[in-house]
Amino acid sequence: MRKSMYIGYKGRLEAYIYIWFSKSTKLVYVGETNNIHGVLGRANQHVGHSTGTLYHRVYDKGYNLDQIDDFILLSYPLPREKRYMSEETSYRISVEYLVQKKLIENRINSPLKYTLVSKVETGPHTNLACIQKIADQIALDFYEAYNE
């Protein structure tokens, strides 16, 4: 079990990139949030049967989320800067896009294969070095966690 997993709750003081994964099903979902209830509040929305994005993406792959007993949620706080924490999402989406892109690239080299079930569009700030650095760090941590 990872001791460095960080969930935390800081409401509007923090924005996050988060990654759900299950080794038994080999499913991975990447997302972003600045939800007032933090990652846990966003997680609650994801697993709802009627509107939960994660619930439906997993179902579309032939699984019942309620029967997967090894879904793990990793969360990564973004810098406490207005561009990440505001209602405007382009900076968070840029990080989310690069993380997902790197996970797709890393999947090729991973001894443990996985399928990304999240969908994201490219963000307008993916060329910024600070965005790329954050995405690199998150992708590396995920890769280490997934391959433990």
matplotlib code that plots the C-alpha trace (Angstrom):
import matplotlib.pyplot as plt

x = [0.0, 1.4, 2.0, 2.5, -1.0, -2.5, -6.2, -6.6, -9.4, -8.8, -12.0, -11.4, -7.8, -6.6, -7.1, -6.2, -5.4, -6.5, -6.1, -8.4, -7.0, -7.7, -5.1, -7.6, -9.5, -6.5, -8.7, -7.3, -9.2, -7.6, -9.5, -9.1, -11.1, -11.3, -14.5, -15.3, -15.4, -12.0, -11.1, -13.4, -16.4, -15.5, -15.0, -18.5, -19.9, -17.9, -19.4, -23.1, -25.1, -27.2, -24.6, -21.2, -18.7, -16.4, -19.3, -20.5, -17.0, -16.3, -19.7, -19.1, -16.0, -18.1, -17.5, -19.8, -18.0, -19.7, -17.9, -14.4, -12.7, -9.3, -10.0, -7.4, -7.6, -4.4, -4.6, -2.1, -2.6, -1.8, 0.2, -1.8, -2.0, -5.1, -4.7, -5.2, -7.8, -10.2, -13.4, -11.6, -10.4, -7.8, -4.7, -6.1, -7.3, -3.8, -2.2, -4.9, -4.4, -0.6, -0.9, -3.3, -1.0, 2.0, 0.1, -0.7, 2.9, 4.1, 1.6, 3.6, 6.7, 4.8, 5.0, 1.5, -0.9, -3.9, -6.7, -7.5, -11.2, -11.1, -11.4, -9.9, -9.4, -6.1, -5.7, -4.3, -1.3, 0.3, 3.4, 4.2, 7.2, 5.5, 2.5, 4.8, 6.8, 3.7, 2.4, 5.7, 5.8, 2.3, 2.8, 6.0, 4.3, 1.4, 3.7, 5.6, 2.3, 0.8, 3.9, 4.3]
y = [0.0, 3.4, 5.6, 8.7, 8.8, 12.3, 12.9, 15.9, 18.4, 22.0, 23.1, 26.0, 26.3, 23.6, 22.2, 18.6, 16.1, 12.7, 9.2, 6.2, 2.8, -0.9, -3.5, -6.4, -4.7, -2.8, 0.4, 3.9, 7.2, 10.7, 13.8, 17.3, 19.3, 22.4, 21.1, 22.9, 19.4, 18.5, 15.2, 13.2, 15.3, 14.9, 11.1, 10.9, 12.4, 10.0, 6.9, 7.8, 5.3, 7.9, 10.6, 9.3, 9.5, 6.9, 4.6, 4.8, 4.5, 1.4, 0.0, 0.7, -1.6, -4.4, -4.0, -3.1, -0.5, -1.8, -5.2, -3.9, -4.1, -2.7, 0.8, 3.2, 7.0, 9.0, 12.8, 15.4, 19.0, 21.6, 24.8, 27.3, 29.7, 31.5, 29.9, 26.4, 27.3, 29.5, 28.4, 28.8, 25.3, 25.7, 25.3, 22.2, 20.7, 21.3, 19.3, 16.6, 16.2, 15.9, 13.4, 11.2, 11.6, 10.5, 7.5, 6.4, 6.7, 4.9, 2.1, 0.9, 0.4, -0.9, -4.6, -4.2, -3.1, -0.9, 0.9, 4.5, 5.0, 8.8, 11.2, 14.7, 17.3, 19.1, 22.3, 25.6, 25.7, 22.3, 24.0, 25.7, 24.3, 24.5, 22.5, 19.9, 19.6, 19.0, 16.4, 14.6, 14.3, 13.0, 10.5, 9.2, 8.8, 7.0, 4.7, 3.8, 3.3, 1.1, -1.0, -1.7]
z = [0.0, -0.9, 2.1, -0.1, -1.5, -1.0, -1.0, 1.3, 1.5, 1.1, -0.8, -3.1, -1.9, -4.2, -7.7, -8.6, -11.3, -10.2, -11.5, -10.8, -11.6, -11.2, -11.8, -12.0, -14.8, -16.2, -16.4, -15.9, -15.7, -15.6, -14.5, -13.1, -10.6, -8.5, -6.9, -3.6, -1.9, -3.3, -4.9, -2.6, -3.6, -7.3, -6.7, -5.2, -8.4, -10.6, -9.0, -9.2, -11.2, -13.1, -14.0, -12.9, -15.7, -14.3, -13.6, -17.2, -18.8, -16.8, -17.7, -21.4, -21.1, -19.7, -16.0, -13.0, -10.9, -7.8, -8.3, -8.8, -5.4, -6.2, -7.7, -6.3, -6.5, -6.7, -6.4, -7.3, -6.0, -8.6, -7.8, -5.8, -8.6, -10.0, -13.4, -11.9, -9.3, -11.2, -12.8, -16.1, -16.9, -19.7, -17.5, -15.7, -18.9, -20.4, -17.6, -17.8, -21.5, -21.2, -18.3, -20.4, -23.5, -21.4, -19.9, -23.5, -24.4, -21.2, -21.7, -24.7, -22.4, -19.4, -18.5, -17.1, -19.8, -19.1, -21.0, -20.6, -20.3, -19.8, -22.6, -22.8, -25.5, -25.9, -23.9, -25.2, -22.8, -23.4, -24.8, -21.5, -19.7, -16.3, -17.5, -19.1, -15.9, -13.8, -16.2, -16.3, -12.5, -12.3, -15.1, -13.5, -10.1, -11.7, -13.6, -10.3, -8.4, -11.2, -11.5, -7.7]

ax = plt.figure().add_subplot(projection="3d")
ax.plot(x, y, z, "-o")
ax.set_aspect("equal")
plt.show()
